[in-house]
Amino acid sequence: MTALRTAPPPIPRTVWIASGVMALGGFLGNMDASIVAVGLESMRDSLGVALVEIQWVATAYLLGLSAALPLTPWLGRKFGAGRLWLGALAAFLLTSVVCALAPDAGTLIAVRAGQGMAAGVMVTAGQTVIGLAVGPERLGRTMGTLALVVGLAPVVGPSVGGFLLAHCSWPVLFWLNLPIGLLAFGLALRYVPRGDRQQPPPMDWRGLAMVSLGLPLLVYALTELATPSSLDIALAAVGAAAMGLFTWWSLRTTHPVLQLRLAARPVLGSALASVLLGGAGMFGAVLLLPLWFQLRLGAGTAESGVLLAPMGLATTVSVVVAGRLTDRYGGGTVALTGSLVVLASTVPMPWLGPETPTWLIQALLLVRGAGLGLSILPASTAAYASVAAAELGHATALVNIVLRVGGALGGALCVIVLSRGLSAGPATGFGWAFGVLAALCVLGALATAWLRRAERSSTVDAKA
C-alpha cells in the first residue's frame, strides 16, 4: 500500500448515530427484498394466482427501486437530503401497510412498485446525508458501518421470514417493517440533519422520462437474458435505446436530471467503472455459486446456503475494515487490493470438483468474501469523496445505477455461459462460467488500478 495519509479526523458521536439511523433504513429496504422472496409461494397459494404472476411482487420492487434513483438528486436539492429520506421512509412504511392489506395480487404488485421507489430514494438520500455530514476524510468509516448493517439484511431476512411464515400468514412479512421503520423514524427526527433547501434547476422532464423508462427495462431485460423470450429481447432493445437517448440528451442539455458529465472526471469515472465491474462479478457469483454447489459438488439446497454463509460473513466483516483503510490509504489502493484478492480466489475454481476437500473450498470462499468487502465499498467511497457537496446527490445516484446495471449484466453473462456449457457436462459448464467470472475480475482489477492512479494524480494536483 501507499504511504499513510495524515491521520483521519475523529467522527462525532451525533454523526455516528445519524449514520446508524441511515443504516437502519437501508437494512429495512434490503431485508424487505429478501424476506418477501421467501413468502412468494405462500402469497401465490393465498391469492390464488400462478407462480409466474406472483413473482412480479419481487420484480416490481426491484424495478421501482431502479426507476427512483435518477430522481433523487433533484428532490434532495429541493427538500434537503434528510427531509427526503424521512419522506421516503414514511412512504415505505405506508406502502408496507397497504401491501399487508392488499386484497389481490394486482394491488400487491402495484403497491410493491411504489414501495421499491421509496426504498430507492432512501438508499441514495441516506448516502447523501452521510456524505454531507462527515466530509470526504471520514467517509470510509461511516460507509463501512452502513454497509455492515445493510449487508446483514439478506442473511437475516430469509431466516426471519421462514420462521414467521411457519406461524403466521404472509402479511406479517410487511407488518414486520413497522416496528423497525418507526424506530428509525423516531431516531431520525432527533439525530438526522434535514439538509439545506435550495432552488433546484427546472426539472428535466424529457431526460426523466427517458431514464425512468430505459433503466428499469434494461435492468429487467438483462436479468432475463439467460432464457430470453421475444418480449424480453424487445424490452432490452427499448431499454437500451431509451438509455442511449438519455445519455445523448443529458450531455447536451443545460440542467439534466442526472449529471452524466461528472463521469468524465478521472476519479469519478474510474470509480464508476470499478463499481460496474465489481458489481458484475459479485452478482454473477451470487447466481453461480449456489448452482455450483448443487450441480457440480452434489450439495443439497439447504446445504448450499450453509456452505455459502462464511463468504457472506467475511464480506460483512471486511467492509468495516475497508472503511477504515479507505480513510487512511484512499479508496483506489484498497479497492485494487480487494480486486486482486477476489481474482486470486476465483482462478482455482474451475479445477475444483466433488473430490476437493470442503475446507479448501471454504477457505477460498472466505478469501473471496474478504476481497469483495475490500473492493466495491472503497470504490464507491472514492466516488463520493471526489465531488463537491452540491454534486453528491448525483454521484450517489450514478454509483447505485451502475451497481445495479453491472449486477444484472454479470448475472446474465454467467448464467448464459453456464447454460450453454452444461450440455457438455457440469465440469465444462462451470469451467466456462468461472472463466467469465475471472475475466470480469481482471477487468475490475484494471479499473481499480485506474482509480488508484487517478486518485494519486488528483492528490498531487491538489498539493501543487
VMD Tcl script that draws the C-alpha trace (Angstrom):
set ca {
  {0.00 0.00 0.00}
  {0.99 3.63 -0.41}
  {2.32 5.74 2.43}
  {-0.15 6.70 5.11}
  {-2.16 9.85 4.76}
  {-2.42 12.15 7.73}
  {-4.47 10.52 10.49}
  {-8.18 10.84 9.58}
  {-10.15 13.11 11.94}
  {-12.42 11.57 14.59}
  {-16.15 11.22 13.94}
  {-18.53 12.94 16.41}
  {-20.99 10.80 18.34}
  {-24.01 12.51 16.77}
  {-22.71 11.68 13.29}
  {-22.27 8.03 14.27}
  {-25.85 7.94 15.50}
  {-27.14 9.57 12.29}
  {-25.14 7.05 10.26}
  {-26.64 4.23 12.31}
  {-30.14 5.52 11.58}
  {-29.37 5.64 7.86}
  {-28.05 2.10 8.13}
  {-31.28 1.01 9.83}
  {-33.28 2.39 6.91}
  {-31.02 0.64 4.41}
  {-31.34 -2.59 6.39}
  {-35.12 -2.29 6.21}
  {-35.14 -1.85 2.43}
  {-32.71 -4.73 1.84}
  {-34.46 -7.05 4.28}
  {-37.80 -6.41 2.61}
  {-36.42 -7.54 -0.74}
  {-35.05 -10.80 0.69}
  {-37.82 -11.61 3.15}
  {-40.62 -11.26 0.60}
  {-38.88 -13.72 -1.72}
  {-39.35 -16.37 0.98}
  {-43.10 -15.72 1.08}
  {-43.91 -15.86 -2.64}
  {-45.29 -19.38 -2.51}
  {-47.50 -18.51 0.46}
  {-48.77 -15.43 -1.39}
  {-49.44 -17.45 -4.52}
  {-51.48 -20.00 -2.62}
  {-53.41 -17.40 -0.60}
  {-54.21 -15.08 -3.53}
  {-54.92 -17.91 -5.99}
  {-52.60 -16.88 -8.82}
  {-49.90 -18.56 -10.89}
  {-46.26 -18.54 -9.80}
  {-45.24 -16.51 -12.86}
  {-47.65 -13.76 -11.77}
  {-46.74 -13.68 -8.09}
  {-43.04 -13.39 -8.92}
  {-43.83 -9.85 -10.04}
  {-44.21 -8.98 -6.36}
  {-40.41 -9.25 -6.16}
  {-39.71 -7.92 -9.67}
  {-41.91 -4.83 -9.27}
  {-39.98 -3.84 -6.15}
  {-36.63 -4.00 -7.95}
  {-37.94 -2.11 -10.98}
  {-39.48 0.59 -8.80}
  {-36.18 0.95 -6.96}
  {-34.29 1.39 -10.24}
  {-36.82 3.91 -11.56}
  {-36.49 6.14 -8.48}
  {-32.71 6.50 -8.48}
  {-32.39 9.25 -11.15}
  {-34.97 11.47 -9.45}
  {-33.32 11.70 -6.04}
  {-30.67 14.40 -6.78}
  {-33.36 16.90 -7.83}
  {-35.63 16.02 -4.90}
  {-32.73 16.18 -2.45}
  {-31.84 19.66 -3.58}
  {-35.45 20.86 -3.38}
  {-36.31 19.44 0.05}
  {-32.95 18.69 1.66}
  {-31.47 15.19 1.72}
  {-32.53 14.49 5.32}
  {-36.13 15.56 4.73}
  {-36.23 13.49 1.56}
  {-35.00 10.44 3.47}
  {-37.66 10.93 6.14}
  {-40.35 11.27 3.47}
  {-39.12 8.15 1.69}
  {-39.15 6.17 4.95}
  {-42.70 7.34 5.68}
  {-43.75 6.28 2.16}
  {-42.05 2.92 2.65}
  {-43.98 2.31 5.88}
  {-47.28 3.42 4.35}
  {-46.85 1.10 1.37}
  {-45.94 -1.71 3.77}
  {-49.35 -1.31 5.44}
  {-51.12 -1.28 2.07}
  {-49.19 -4.38 0.95}
  {-50.22 -6.22 4.11}
  {-53.87 -5.32 3.47}
  {-53.78 -5.94 -0.32}
  {-56.91 -7.88 -1.38}
  {-55.46 -9.29 -4.61}
  {-52.23 -9.86 -6.48}
  {-52.68 -6.90 -8.84}
  {-52.92 -4.45 -5.96}
  {-49.98 -6.05 -4.20}
  {-47.76 -5.85 -7.28}
  {-48.68 -2.21 -7.98}
  {-48.02 -1.11 -4.40}
  {-44.75 -3.06 -4.32}
  {-43.52 -0.94 -7.22}
  {-44.22 2.17 -5.13}
  {-42.51 0.59 -2.15}
  {-39.46 -0.09 -4.31}
  {-39.37 3.56 -5.37}
  {-39.42 4.63 -1.72}
  {-36.55 2.22 -1.00}
  {-34.54 3.59 -3.94}
  {-34.92 7.15 -2.65}
  {-33.92 6.01 0.86}
  {-30.71 4.42 -0.45}
  {-29.39 7.44 -2.33}
  {-30.71 10.10 0.04}
  {-29.22 8.23 3.02}
  {-25.80 8.05 1.41}
  {-26.02 11.76 0.58}
  {-26.92 12.63 4.18}
  {-23.89 10.69 5.45}
  {-21.57 12.23 2.85}
  {-22.64 15.76 3.73}
  {-22.37 15.11 7.47}
  {-18.87 13.60 7.61}
  {-16.92 15.00 4.66}
  {-14.51 13.07 2.42}
  {-11.83 12.39 5.07}
  {-14.22 10.38 7.30}
  {-16.48 8.88 4.68}
  {-14.90 5.43 4.55}
  {-15.56 4.58 8.20}
  {-19.20 5.68 8.15}
  {-19.90 3.97 4.83}
  {-18.28 0.83 6.21}
  {-20.66 0.86 9.15}
  {-23.60 1.44 6.81}
  {-22.52 -1.47 4.62}
  {-22.08 -3.73 7.67}
  {-25.66 -3.22 8.87}
  {-27.25 -3.25 5.40}
  {-25.23 -6.34 4.46}
  {-26.79 -8.30 7.31}
  {-30.27 -7.91 5.79}
  {-30.02 -10.69 3.14}
  {-28.72 -13.01 5.85}
  {-31.38 -12.16 8.44}
  {-34.33 -11.75 6.04}
  {-34.82 -15.33 4.81}
  {-34.36 -16.82 8.28}
  {-36.82 -14.44 9.93}
  {-39.25 -14.81 7.03}
  {-39.19 -18.58 7.22}
  {-39.82 -18.51 10.98}
  {-42.73 -16.06 10.69}
  {-44.37 -17.97 7.85}
  {-44.26 -21.13 9.92}
  {-46.58 -19.45 12.45}
  {-48.38 -16.64 10.57}
  {-49.75 -15.77 7.12}
  {-47.77 -13.75 4.56}
  {-48.99 -10.21 5.54}
  {-46.78 -10.47 8.63}
  {-43.78 -10.05 6.33}
  {-44.94 -6.47 5.66}
  {-46.17 -5.74 9.21}
  {-42.62 -6.51 10.39}
  {-41.44 -3.32 8.67}
  {-43.46 -1.11 11.03}
  {-41.60 -1.50 14.36}
  {-38.19 -1.26 12.68}
  {-39.24 1.67 10.50}
  {-40.94 3.58 13.32}
  {-37.82 3.19 15.47}
  {-35.68 4.56 12.63}
  {-38.14 7.41 12.02}
  {-38.18 8.43 15.69}
  {-34.38 8.43 15.91}
  {-34.12 10.32 12.63}
  {-36.36 13.12 13.86}
  {-33.79 13.81 16.58}
  {-30.43 12.97 15.04}
  {-30.59 13.23 11.23}
  {-29.76 16.66 9.78}
  {-32.50 17.85 7.45}
  {-30.16 19.40 4.86}
  {-30.39 22.74 3.14}
  {-33.27 23.52 0.85}
  {-32.11 25.01 -2.42}
  {-33.88 26.16 -5.52}
  {-33.29 23.31 -7.97}
  {-32.96 23.92 -11.69}
  {-36.03 23.33 -13.84}
  {-36.94 19.65 -13.93}
  {-35.59 17.88 -17.00}
  {-38.85 16.10 -17.81}
  {-37.59 14.66 -21.09}
  {-34.50 13.17 -19.51}
  {-36.52 11.86 -16.57}
  {-38.98 10.15 -18.91}
  {-36.17 8.54 -20.89}
  {-34.23 7.20 -17.91}
  {-37.36 6.19 -15.95}
  {-38.40 4.06 -18.93}
  {-34.98 2.86 -20.05}
  {-33.27 1.96 -16.77}
  {-35.93 -0.41 -15.32}
  {-36.47 -2.05 -18.72}
  {-32.74 -2.54 -19.20}
  {-32.20 -4.00 -15.73}
  {-35.20 -6.31 -16.11}
  {-34.24 -7.45 -19.59}
  {-30.66 -8.18 -18.51}
  {-31.88 -10.38 -15.66}
  {-33.99 -12.37 -18.15}
  {-31.29 -12.84 -20.79}
  {-30.46 -16.37 -19.64}
  {-33.82 -17.60 -21.01}
  {-34.93 -14.74 -23.25}
  {-38.30 -14.59 -24.92}
  {-39.08 -12.38 -27.89}
  {-40.68 -9.95 -25.43}
  {-37.52 -9.83 -23.30}
  {-35.41 -9.07 -26.37}
  {-37.82 -6.31 -27.38}
  {-37.75 -4.83 -23.87}
  {-33.95 -4.93 -23.88}
  {-33.89 -3.08 -27.20}
  {-36.33 -0.43 -25.95}
  {-34.42 -0.03 -22.68}
  {-31.06 0.28 -24.42}
  {-32.47 2.78 -26.95}
  {-34.05 4.87 -24.19}
  {-30.79 4.91 -22.20}
  {-28.86 5.84 -25.32}
  {-31.21 8.76 -25.98}
  {-30.99 9.74 -22.32}
  {-27.19 9.83 -22.49}
  {-27.25 11.87 -25.70}
  {-29.79 14.30 -24.25}
  {-28.08 14.65 -20.85}
  {-24.76 15.62 -22.42}
  {-26.41 18.39 -24.40}
  {-29.00 19.93 -22.10}
  {-28.09 22.61 -19.55}
  {-29.72 21.07 -16.48}
  {-30.01 17.29 -16.92}
  {-31.80 15.18 -14.33}
  {-28.50 13.32 -13.85}
  {-25.13 15.00 -14.32}
  {-23.51 12.41 -16.56}
  {-20.70 14.87 -17.29}
  {-19.33 14.10 -13.83}
  {-18.26 10.69 -15.15}
  {-15.67 12.45 -17.34}
  {-13.66 13.31 -14.24}
  {-10.87 10.76 -13.82}
  {-11.57 9.75 -10.20}
  {-15.35 9.52 -10.52}
  {-15.21 7.89 -13.95}
  {-12.74 5.22 -12.83}
  {-14.72 4.66 -9.62}
  {-17.90 4.10 -11.64}
  {-16.08 1.62 -13.87}
  {-14.80 -0.18 -10.77}
  {-18.29 -0.37 -9.25}
  {-19.82 -1.54 -12.55}
  {-17.34 -4.39 -13.00}
  {-17.18 -5.21 -9.30}
  {-20.98 -5.44 -9.19}
  {-20.95 -7.66 -12.28}
  {-18.50 -10.06 -10.66}
  {-20.24 -10.04 -7.29}
  {-23.78 -10.67 -8.55}
  {-22.55 -13.11 -11.16}
  {-21.07 -15.18 -8.35}
  {-24.28 -14.85 -6.30}
  {-26.12 -16.73 -9.06}
  {-23.27 -19.06 -9.99}
  {-22.02 -20.37 -6.63}
  {-25.27 -21.96 -5.33}
  {-25.65 -23.79 -8.66}
  {-22.00 -24.85 -8.49}
  {-22.54 -26.41 -5.07}
  {-25.65 -28.25 -6.22}
  {-24.83 -29.33 -9.79}
  {-21.05 -29.75 -9.58}
  {-20.30 -30.59 -5.95}
  {-23.51 -32.52 -5.20}
  {-24.74 -30.45 -2.25}
  {-28.42 -30.02 -1.42}
  {-30.26 -26.69 -1.49}
  {-30.15 -26.18 2.28}
  {-26.54 -27.35 2.47}
  {-25.57 -24.86 -0.24}
  {-26.90 -22.00 1.83}
  {-24.90 -23.14 4.85}
  {-21.72 -23.55 2.82}
  {-22.05 -20.05 1.36}
  {-22.70 -18.36 4.71}
  {-19.00 -17.93 5.64}
  {-18.36 -15.95 2.45}
  {-21.17 -13.54 3.30}
  {-19.90 -13.22 6.84}
  {-16.39 -12.46 5.62}
  {-17.75 -9.75 3.31}
  {-19.80 -8.22 6.11}
  {-16.81 -8.04 8.46}
  {-14.32 -6.85 5.85}
  {-16.39 -3.80 4.83}
  {-15.73 -2.32 8.27}
  {-12.00 -2.85 7.81}
  {-12.29 -1.49 4.27}
  {-13.87 1.71 5.53}
  {-11.04 2.38 7.98}
  {-8.38 1.56 5.40}
  {-10.06 3.81 2.82}
  {-9.92 6.82 5.13}
  {-6.23 6.14 5.72}
  {-4.92 4.94 2.33}
  {-7.50 6.04 -0.25}
  {-10.25 4.12 -1.99}
  {-8.23 3.22 -5.08}
  {-5.43 1.47 -3.19}
  {-7.83 -0.55 -1.02}
  {-10.14 -1.40 -3.93}
  {-7.19 -2.63 -6.04}
  {-6.05 -4.87 -3.19}
  {-9.55 -6.27 -2.80}
  {-9.95 -6.85 -6.55}
  {-6.70 -8.81 -6.70}
  {-7.79 -10.92 -3.72}
  {-11.12 -11.71 -5.42}
  {-9.30 -12.63 -8.63}
  {-6.86 -14.90 -6.78}
  {-9.74 -16.76 -5.11}
  {-11.65 -17.16 -8.41}
  {-8.89 -18.55 -10.64}
  {-8.68 -22.02 -8.95}
  {-12.44 -22.67 -9.01}
  {-12.73 -24.30 -12.48}
  {-10.39 -27.07 -11.27}
  {-12.34 -27.85 -8.09}
  {-14.75 -30.80 -8.03}
  {-16.58 -33.26 -5.76}
  {-13.29 -34.72 -4.59}
  {-11.97 -31.33 -3.37}
  {-11.77 -31.08 0.45}
  {-14.52 -28.94 1.92}
  {-12.01 -26.96 3.99}
  {-10.22 -25.82 0.83}
  {-13.45 -24.65 -0.80}
  {-14.45 -22.82 2.39}
  {-11.01 -21.18 2.61}
  {-11.32 -19.88 -0.95}
  {-14.82 -18.55 -0.27}
  {-13.65 -16.83 2.91}
  {-10.84 -15.16 0.96}
  {-13.27 -14.20 -1.79}
  {-15.72 -12.71 0.70}
  {-12.99 -10.64 2.33}
  {-11.88 -9.41 -1.09}
  {-15.40 -8.37 -2.04}
  {-15.68 -6.23 1.08}
  {-12.35 -4.59 0.25}
  {-13.25 -3.80 -3.37}
  {-16.70 -2.32 -4.01}
  {-17.17 -0.17 -0.90}
  {-13.82 1.68 -1.25}
  {-14.54 2.39 -4.92}
  {-17.96 3.81 -4.04}
  {-16.47 5.88 -1.25}
  {-13.82 7.25 -3.61}
  {-16.59 8.34 -5.97}
  {-18.43 10.22 -3.23}
  {-15.27 11.80 -1.84}
  {-14.26 13.15 -5.25}
  {-17.23 15.52 -5.75}
  {-18.39 18.75 -4.18}
  {-21.27 18.76 -1.71}
  {-23.70 20.10 -4.33}
  {-22.81 17.20 -6.63}
  {-23.03 14.42 -4.04}
  {-26.64 13.53 -4.84}
  {-25.74 12.95 -8.49}
  {-22.71 10.84 -7.51}
  {-24.72 8.58 -5.19}
  {-27.38 8.08 -7.86}
  {-24.78 7.26 -10.54}
  {-22.98 4.75 -8.29}
  {-26.22 2.95 -7.41}
  {-27.34 2.86 -11.05}
  {-24.10 1.37 -12.39}
  {-24.01 -1.13 -9.50}
  {-27.45 -2.45 -10.46}
  {-26.74 -2.48 -14.19}
  {-23.42 -4.21 -13.57}
  {-25.07 -6.77 -11.31}
  {-27.75 -7.59 -13.86}
  {-25.15 -7.83 -16.64}
  {-22.77 -10.05 -14.66}
  {-25.54 -12.37 -13.58}
  {-26.84 -12.70 -17.13}
  {-23.39 -13.39 -18.61}
  {-22.55 -16.10 -16.08}
  {-25.90 -17.88 -16.37}
  {-25.91 -17.73 -20.19}
  {-22.40 -19.20 -20.44}
  {-23.21 -21.83 -17.81}
  {-26.42 -22.93 -19.54}
  {-24.59 -23.30 -22.86}
  {-21.68 -25.18 -21.32}
  {-23.76 -27.60 -19.23}
  {-24.65 -29.53 -22.37}
  {-21.05 -30.79 -22.30}
  {-21.25 -31.63 -18.59}
  {-21.05 -29.78 -15.24}
  {-17.26 -29.60 -15.27}
  {-17.23 -27.88 -18.67}
  {-20.19 -25.62 -17.95}
  {-18.83 -24.32 -14.66}
  {-15.33 -24.10 -16.11}
  {-16.61 -21.70 -18.76}
  {-18.74 -19.77 -16.29}
  {-15.89 -19.31 -13.82}
  {-13.74 -18.25 -16.76}
  {-16.22 -15.43 -17.43}
  {-16.20 -14.56 -13.73}
  {-12.39 -14.45 -13.73}
  {-12.42 -12.20 -16.81}
  {-14.79 -9.81 -15.00}
  {-12.38 -9.86 -12.04}
  {-9.44 -8.99 -14.30}
  {-11.36 -6.07 -15.80}
  {-12.38 -4.97 -12.32}
  {-8.76 -5.04 -11.16}
  {-7.74 -2.92 -14.15}
  {-10.49 -0.42 -13.33}
  {-9.37 -0.17 -9.70}
  {-5.76 0.31 -10.83}
  {-7.04 3.20 -12.96}
  {-8.88 4.55 -9.92}
  {-5.74 4.34 -7.77}
  {-3.74 6.22 -10.38}
  {-6.47 8.86 -10.78}
  {-6.65 9.41 -7.01}
  {-2.89 9.79 -6.72}
  {-2.81 12.26 -9.63}
  {-5.65 14.21 -8.05}
  {-3.76 14.40 -4.74}
  {-0.60 15.64 -6.47}
  {-2.57 18.27 -8.39}
  {-4.26 19.44 -5.17}
  {-0.88 19.90 -3.46}
  {0.67 21.70 -6.45}
}
mol new
graphics top color blue
foreach p $ca { graphics top sphere $p radius 0.5 }
foreach p [lrange $ca 0 end-1] q [lrange $ca 1 end] { graphics top cylinder $p $q radius 0.2 }
display resetview
